[in-house]
Amino acid sequence: MSVNQFEALLQMLAPHLSRQRTNFREPIAPEQRLAVCLSTEDSFTTIAASFRLGVSTVGKMVKDTCNVIWEHMREAFLPSPSEDLWKNTARRLQEMWDFPNGIGALDGKHIFHNYKGTFSVVLLALVDADYRFLAVDVSAFGSNSDGGIFANSRLGRDLQSGLGPVPFVMVGDEAFPMKPYLLRPYPGRRIPEEMHIFNCRLSRARRISENAFGILTQRWRVYQHQMQVGPDTADGIIKASCILCNYLRPEAHHQGEEDMSRDEVEDESVLGPIRSLWGNRASAEVLSVRDTFKNYFVSPVLTGSLAVWPCAQWSIFLVANSQLFLVNVSNFK
């Protein structure tokens, strides 16, 4: 975080971080409270020694500051999804990742370890094409089933309540159940070529969620080791870090060639993937949605003597003698 970004953030939060002055002692300044909260990659003992504060004071300060960040920055940097937001997200996903009618990639990670050494808190997030979090949910516990985590989240309940004919879909991996608004890959290894093409395209679009979690862990080093805090404080840290990650991400029209929009981000964190969900049979209606996307990805657009499969950077060309070969279509633009 640059100095200008820190000062702008402090200007937004200073009125809510200020404390009343008393005759006994001076209150801790808002800039120091914010600096302590942003230093949570270290243990509270190390932070207390660095800022010459008590360990319990640091713990309370981090918890309160994270709650202030979530309460007063959520509407600006993690607003409730609207129709315009879905349409803009679908447009950006089409432009950057060649996946039509997509409103983001859904993924979940185990974050917090309890005293037994097992995962206790799951971060479920929907990410757009620019690695910005559209919706997050951290209320689930690691012992819950993977399908139940999404079904019991606010996003899952809103989608399950009915959006009418859903023209847009989210992309996910095998850990999520098939829904009319949620696509997952075709199972199995020896599958037909058109199913393999669909899985490749889905995996390419789903990579944005993996990259977003990688950016999150690289930007906030608190995720690179086990959190030595209570579950309530861990929830606040997770939600505040997602808000701040969106705050530090540039707007879509400000991103330049130096941005790592198509590069895979290396993840060295302790975040663990959620388990795959088995035994959940999808209805014929749900399977038809996936088949529609599959047929679109492999449907040829005749151009002279060539048959071109659309919406792929690497497209398959079928020449007159039925020989297949790959060509990077970006070279012809």
C-alpha positions as CSV (number, residue, x, y, z in Angstrom):
1,M,0.0,0.0,0.0
2,S,1.4,3.4,-1.0
3,V,1.5,6.5,1.1
4,N,-1.2,8.1,-0.9
5,Q,-3.5,5.1,-0.6
6,F,-2.9,4.9,3.2
7,E,-3.7,8.6,3.6
8,A,-6.9,8.3,1.5
9,L,-7.9,5.3,3.5
10,L,-7.2,7.1,6.8
11,Q,-9.3,10.1,5.6
12,M,-12.3,7.8,5.1
13,L,-11.9,5.9,8.4
14,A,-10.4,8.6,10.8
15,P,-13.8,9.9,12.0
16,H,-14.8,6.4,13.0
17,L,-11.5,5.5,14.6
18,S,-11.2,8.5,16.8
19,R,-11.7,8.1,20.5
20,Q,-12.7,10.6,23.2
21,R,-10.0,12.5,25.0
22,T,-9.9,12.2,28.8
23,N,-8.0,13.7,31.7
24,F,-6.2,10.5,32.4
25,R,-4.5,9.8,29.0
26,E,-4.3,10.7,25.4
27,P,-6.3,8.4,23.0
28,I,-4.4,6.4,20.4
29,A,-4.4,8.3,17.2
30,P,-6.5,7.0,14.2
31,E,-3.4,6.6,12.0
32,Q,-1.7,4.4,14.6
33,R,-4.9,2.3,14.9
34,L,-5.0,1.8,11.2
35,A,-1.3,1.0,11.0
36,V,-1.6,-1.6,13.7
37,C,-4.5,-3.2,11.9
38,L,-2.5,-3.3,8.6
39,S,0.4,-5.0,10.5
40,T,-1.5,-8.2,11.3
41,E,0.9,-10.4,9.3
42,D,3.0,-10.4,12.6
43,S,1.9,-11.8,15.9
44,F,0.2,-9.5,18.4
45,T,3.2,-9.8,20.6
46,T,5.5,-8.5,17.9
47,I,3.1,-5.7,17.0
48,A,2.8,-4.7,20.6
49,A,6.5,-4.5,21.0
50,S,6.9,-2.5,17.7
51,F,4.2,0.1,18.6
52,R,4.9,0.0,22.4
53,L,1.4,-1.1,23.2
54,G,-0.1,-3.9,25.3
55,V,-0.9,-7.2,23.7
56,S,-4.6,-7.0,24.7
57,T,-4.8,-3.4,23.4
58,V,-3.5,-4.6,20.0
59,G,-6.0,-7.4,19.9
60,K,-8.9,-5.1,20.6
61,M,-7.6,-2.5,18.2
62,V,-7.4,-4.9,15.3
63,K,-10.8,-6.3,15.9
64,D,-12.4,-2.9,16.2
65,T,-10.6,-1.5,13.2
66,C,-11.6,-4.5,11.0
67,N,-15.2,-4.0,12.0
68,V,-15.0,-0.3,11.1
69,I,-13.5,-1.1,7.7
70,W,-16.3,-3.6,7.0
71,E,-19.1,-1.4,8.2
72,H,-18.1,1.9,6.5
73,M,-16.4,0.6,3.3
74,R,-18.7,-2.2,2.3
75,E,-21.2,-0.1,0.4
76,A,-18.5,1.5,-1.7
77,F,-16.1,-1.4,-2.4
78,L,-18.3,-4.5,-1.9
79,P,-21.9,-3.4,-2.8
80,S,-24.9,-5.6,-3.1
81,P,-24.9,-7.0,-6.7
82,S,-27.3,-5.3,-9.1
83,E,-28.4,-5.9,-12.6
84,D,-26.0,-3.3,-14.0
85,L,-23.2,-4.9,-12.0
86,W,-24.0,-8.4,-13.4
87,K,-24.1,-7.0,-17.0
88,N,-20.8,-5.2,-16.6
89,T,-19.2,-8.2,-15.1
90,A,-20.4,-10.4,-17.9
91,R,-19.0,-7.9,-20.5
92,R,-15.6,-7.8,-18.8
93,L,-15.5,-11.7,-18.5
94,Q,-16.3,-11.9,-22.2
95,E,-13.6,-9.4,-23.2
96,M,-10.8,-10.7,-21.0
97,W,-11.5,-14.4,-20.7
98,D,-13.7,-15.2,-23.7
99,F,-16.4,-16.7,-21.6
100,P,-19.9,-15.5,-22.5
101,N,-22.7,-14.7,-20.1
102,G,-20.5,-15.2,-17.0
103,I,-20.9,-13.2,-13.8
104,G,-17.8,-14.4,-12.1
105,A,-15.9,-17.4,-10.7
106,L,-17.0,-19.0,-7.4
107,D,-14.5,-20.7,-5.1
108,G,-14.0,-21.4,-1.5
109,K,-10.9,-21.7,0.7
110,H,-10.3,-23.0,4.2
111,I,-8.8,-20.1,6.2
112,F,-8.7,-20.4,10.0
113,H,-7.4,-23.3,12.1
114,N,-8.8,-24.0,15.5
115,Y,-7.0,-25.3,18.5
116,K,-7.4,-28.9,17.3
117,G,-5.4,-28.1,14.2
118,T,-8.4,-28.5,11.8
119,F,-10.0,-25.9,9.5
120,S,-12.7,-23.9,11.2
121,V,-13.7,-21.1,8.8
122,V,-14.4,-21.1,5.1
123,L,-14.1,-18.1,2.9
124,L,-16.6,-18.4,0.0
125,A,-16.1,-15.7,-2.7
126,L,-17.4,-14.7,-6.1
127,V,-14.7,-12.9,-8.2
128,D,-15.1,-10.9,-11.3
129,A,-12.8,-10.7,-14.3
130,D,-10.7,-7.9,-12.8
131,Y,-10.0,-9.9,-9.6
132,R,-12.4,-7.9,-7.5
133,F,-14.6,-9.6,-4.9
134,L,-18.2,-9.4,-5.8
135,A,-19.6,-11.3,-2.8
136,V,-17.9,-12.9,0.2
137,D,-19.2,-15.2,2.9
138,V,-17.2,-16.3,5.9
139,S,-19.9,-17.6,8.3
140,A,-19.5,-21.2,7.4
141,F,-17.4,-23.7,9.4
142,G,-15.0,-26.2,7.9
143,S,-17.0,-29.2,9.3
144,N,-20.0,-28.3,7.1
145,S,-20.6,-30.0,3.8
146,D,-19.4,-28.1,0.7
147,G,-22.8,-28.0,-0.9
148,G,-24.2,-26.7,2.4
149,I,-21.7,-23.9,2.6
150,F,-22.9,-22.4,-0.7
151,A,-26.6,-23.2,-0.1
152,N,-26.5,-21.5,3.3
153,S,-24.6,-18.4,2.2
154,R,-26.5,-15.2,1.4
155,L,-25.5,-15.4,-2.2
156,G,-26.7,-19.0,-2.5
157,R,-30.0,-18.2,-0.8
158,D,-30.6,-15.2,-3.1
159,L,-30.0,-17.2,-6.2
160,Q,-32.0,-20.2,-4.9
161,S,-35.0,-17.9,-4.2
162,G,-35.4,-17.4,-7.9
163,L,-34.1,-14.8,-10.4
164,G,-36.5,-15.8,-13.2
165,P,-35.0,-17.0,-16.4
166,V,-31.3,-16.8,-15.6
167,P,-29.3,-15.8,-18.7
168,F,-26.0,-15.6,-16.7
169,V,-24.0,-18.2,-14.9
170,M,-21.1,-18.5,-12.5
171,V,-18.3,-20.9,-13.0
172,G,-16.9,-23.3,-10.3
173,D,-15.0,-26.5,-9.9
174,E,-16.1,-30.0,-8.8
175,A,-16.6,-28.9,-5.2
176,F,-19.9,-27.2,-6.1
177,P,-23.2,-28.8,-7.2
178,M,-24.6,-28.2,-10.6
179,K,-27.2,-25.4,-10.7
180,P,-28.9,-23.5,-13.5
181,Y,-26.8,-20.5,-12.6
182,L,-23.6,-22.5,-11.6
183,L,-21.5,-24.5,-14.1
184,R,-19.0,-27.2,-13.2
185,P,-16.8,-29.3,-15.4
186,Y,-17.8,-32.6,-17.0
187,P,-16.6,-35.5,-14.8
188,G,-14.2,-38.1,-15.9
189,R,-10.9,-38.2,-17.9
190,R,-11.9,-40.2,-21.0
191,I,-14.6,-37.9,-22.2
192,P,-15.6,-36.8,-25.8
193,E,-13.6,-34.0,-27.4
194,E,-16.4,-31.4,-27.1
195,M,-16.7,-32.0,-23.4
196,H,-12.9,-31.6,-23.0
197,I,-13.1,-28.3,-24.9
198,F,-15.8,-27.1,-22.5
199,N,-13.8,-28.2,-19.5
200,C,-10.8,-26.3,-20.8
201,R,-12.8,-23.1,-21.4
202,L,-14.4,-23.4,-18.0
203,S,-11.1,-24.0,-16.3
204,R,-9.6,-20.9,-18.0
205,A,-12.5,-18.7,-16.8
206,R,-12.4,-20.2,-13.3
207,R,-8.7,-19.3,-13.0
208,I,-9.6,-15.8,-12.0
209,S,-10.8,-17.0,-8.6
210,E,-7.6,-18.9,-8.0
211,N,-5.6,-15.8,-9.0
212,A,-7.7,-13.6,-6.8
213,F,-7.0,-15.7,-3.8
214,G,-3.3,-15.6,-4.7
215,I,-3.4,-11.8,-4.8
216,L,-5.2,-11.8,-1.5
217,T,-2.5,-13.9,0.2
218,Q,0.4,-12.1,-1.4
219,R,-1.0,-8.7,-0.4
220,W,-1.9,-9.7,3.1
221,R,0.7,-11.9,4.7
222,V,-1.6,-12.8,7.5
223,Y,-2.8,-15.7,5.2
224,Q,0.7,-17.1,4.9
225,H,0.6,-18.6,8.3
226,Q,-1.9,-19.8,10.8
227,M,-4.0,-17.0,12.5
228,Q,-3.3,-16.9,16.2
229,V,-6.6,-15.2,17.0
230,G,-10.1,-16.1,18.0
231,P,-12.8,-17.0,15.4
232,D,-14.6,-13.7,15.7
233,T,-11.4,-11.7,15.1
234,A,-10.5,-14.0,12.2
235,D,-13.9,-13.3,10.6
236,G,-13.3,-9.6,10.9
237,I,-9.8,-9.9,9.5
238,I,-11.0,-11.9,6.5
239,K,-13.8,-9.5,5.6
240,A,-11.7,-6.4,6.1
241,S,-8.9,-7.9,3.9
242,C,-11.4,-8.6,1.1
243,I,-12.6,-5.0,1.3
244,L,-9.1,-3.6,1.2
245,C,-8.2,-5.9,-1.7
246,N,-11.0,-4.3,-3.7
247,Y,-9.9,-0.9,-2.5
248,L,-6.3,-1.4,-3.8
249,R,-7.4,-2.9,-7.1
250,P,-7.5,-0.4,-9.9
251,E,-10.7,0.2,-11.8
252,A,-11.2,-1.9,-15.0
253,H,-10.6,1.1,-17.3
254,H,-7.4,2.0,-15.4
255,Q,-5.7,-1.3,-15.8
256,G,-2.7,-1.3,-18.1
257,E,-0.6,-3.9,-19.8
258,E,1.5,-4.3,-16.6
259,D,-1.4,-5.7,-14.7
260,M,-1.3,-9.5,-14.2
261,S,-4.8,-10.1,-15.6
262,R,-3.9,-13.2,-17.5
263,D,-1.0,-14.5,-15.4
264,E,-1.4,-17.1,-12.8
265,V,-0.6,-15.9,-9.4
266,E,1.6,-18.0,-7.2
267,D,-0.1,-19.0,-3.9
268,E,2.1,-19.8,-1.0
269,S,-0.5,-19.5,1.7
270,V,-2.0,-22.0,4.1
271,L,-5.4,-21.7,2.4
272,G,-6.8,-25.1,1.7
273,P,-9.3,-26.0,-1.1
274,I,-12.7,-27.2,-0.2
275,R,-13.6,-30.9,-0.7
276,S,-15.4,-32.1,-3.8
277,L,-19.1,-32.8,-3.5
278,W,-20.2,-36.2,-4.6
279,G,-23.5,-37.9,-5.0
280,N,-25.5,-34.8,-6.0
281,R,-27.4,-35.6,-9.1
282,A,-28.3,-32.7,-11.3
283,S,-31.7,-32.4,-13.0
284,A,-32.1,-32.5,-16.8
285,E,-32.8,-28.8,-16.9
286,V,-29.5,-28.1,-15.2
287,L,-27.5,-30.4,-17.5
288,S,-29.1,-28.8,-20.5
289,V,-27.6,-25.4,-19.5
290,R,-24.1,-26.9,-19.5
291,D,-24.8,-28.6,-22.8
292,T,-25.9,-25.3,-24.3
293,F,-22.5,-23.7,-23.4
294,K,-20.7,-26.8,-24.6
295,N,-22.5,-26.7,-28.0
296,Y,-21.7,-23.0,-28.3
297,F,-18.0,-23.5,-27.7
298,V,-17.7,-26.2,-30.3
299,S,-20.2,-24.8,-32.9
300,P,-18.4,-23.9,-36.1
301,V,-18.8,-20.5,-37.8
302,L,-18.2,-21.2,-41.5
303,T,-15.7,-18.8,-43.2
304,G,-15.0,-19.9,-46.7
305,S,-13.5,-23.4,-46.6
306,L,-12.6,-23.1,-42.9
307,A,-14.8,-24.0,-39.9
308,V,-13.8,-21.8,-36.9
309,W,-14.8,-22.5,-33.3
310,P,-15.6,-19.0,-31.8
311,C,-14.6,-17.3,-28.6
312,A,-11.2,-19.0,-28.2
313,Q,-7.8,-17.5,-28.3
314,W,-6.5,-20.8,-29.6
315,S,-9.2,-22.0,-32.1
316,I,-9.5,-25.3,-33.9
317,F,-9.6,-25.0,-37.7
318,L,-11.1,-27.8,-39.9
319,V,-9.8,-27.7,-43.4
320,A,-11.2,-29.4,-46.5
321,N,-9.3,-32.6,-46.0
322,S,-10.6,-32.9,-42.4
323,Q,-7.3,-32.3,-40.8
324,L,-7.3,-30.5,-37.4
325,F,-4.7,-28.0,-36.3
326,L,-4.5,-25.2,-33.7
327,V,-3.9,-21.5,-34.7
328,N,-3.6,-18.5,-32.4
329,V,-6.3,-16.3,-33.8
330,S,-4.8,-13.2,-32.0
331,N,-2.1,-13.2,-34.6
332,F,-4.7,-12.4,-37.3
333,K,-6.4,-9.5,-35.4
